[in-house]
Amino acid sequence: MDRALEHALDRGDAAADVLFAVDVRLLSRQQLASGVVRAQHVLDRFTLAHAQLVAAADRAGVWQGTGARDMADWLTNTTKTGYGQANGLLELGETIHAAPEVADAVTTGELSAASATSLHDAVTTAAPGADTGALVAAVKGAKPAAARKAADTWKRLNAASAETEAERDDRRYQRRSVRPVPPVDGTVTTTVVLPVLQSRQFINAISAIAGKPYAGDTRTTEQRLADGLIMLCDAFAKGEVKGGRERPTILLVFDADAYTGDTDTPAYTANGDRIPASVARHLAENAHLQRVVQAGSRILDLGVTARLASDDQYRALVARDQGCRWLGCEIPAAWCEVDHLIPFPAGPTSLDNMVLWCSHHHHEKHRPGVQVLGDAHSLRLQLANGTIIDCTRRRTEAAA
């Protein structure tokens, strides 16, 4: 270990010993309050230094070749801490590496370590030349939730010139993951990272499977959702999951001009989740739609529910495509989604313009730079790198 680093850590140990030796029973109420606040500031500075070490170790690849999945996993296994805590340290280290002014704000006590960590996504994906200093100045003194909200707004404003909406949606979607950590006391903590819309679908689905709480139900909400997930997996293992068109209901409030593509005003779920306009338009391909005409706060008209692809069209698609059209994909039709090759409303809701994709390949088709060649009967896709994917053959023909 470097002598300077070793000396600094020794002094940190000594400081901790001195602090721990204080007889807190002899302190007044005012002294305790002041001590708690001061200790938090000192702890934030230690956390900042620790995070800097963790991020540097990650860049040096100290976890590679150890069997760990990543730096946070290595730190979890080596120090026996929680994965969330380890990942938080890594994110804080990456944040101050990308924006040194964040470290200055924590050092001076103008920003807590927790609030600084909430800036991670914004500053580490900021466009070149983005004024991260302005963001830090705006969130000084803010709690983590408020800092995160301000960072999201700042990121949307500063990313507009660097990324298209489709590129932002794709980048977020590529971060999806399911990550279990080693068992502790017979249980495994699994971290699920999903885009907002898919997360809402996930929670709604397992909540519906678990059923509503009943009289005398002692389960917490978290336990009830866990039961729903267990029941879903058990049903799949027994071959009882059949799939189908129906999905858990998600209410989206969406501006009509954004729906037709004239604006990019985001949609919002009933839970307040912000859904980018391009994602909401994509969702509308398989959605039940209801017209709501509103004047101020007064609702003037409720239109009837309509499905963009009729049930008869869906059955025809199942008979024709039999499953995901991506060559080599074996996902059956019941688990697929209907896609307009030319996006609606520019493209017609006709069998020539609709195919079935599994969820993964549906997103692949909508990735930036992907071009549709032909129609449903002579379908090929050109990927962003120029690769041509032949999707003309039916599953039965491909299997022959």
Secondary structure, DSSP 8 states (H G I E B T S, - for coil): --HHHHHHHHHHHHHHHHHHTS-GGG--HHHHHHHHHHHHHHHHHHHHHHHHHHHHHHHHTTTTTTT-SSHHHHHHHHHT--HHHHHHHHHHHHHHHH-HHHHHHHHTTSS-HHHHHTTHHHHHT--TT--HHHHHHHHTT--HHHHHHHHHHHHHHHHTTTS-HHHHHHHHHTT-EEEE---BTTB--EEEE--HHHHHHHHHHHHHHH----TT----HHHHHHHHHHHHHHHHHTT-----S------EE--HHHHTTS----EEETT--EE-HHHHHHHGGG-EE--EEEETTEEEEE---EESS-HHHHHHHHHHH-B--STT---BGGG-EEEESS-TTTS-SSGGGEEEE-HHHHHHHTSTT-EEES-TTS-EEE-TTS-EEE--S-HHHHH-
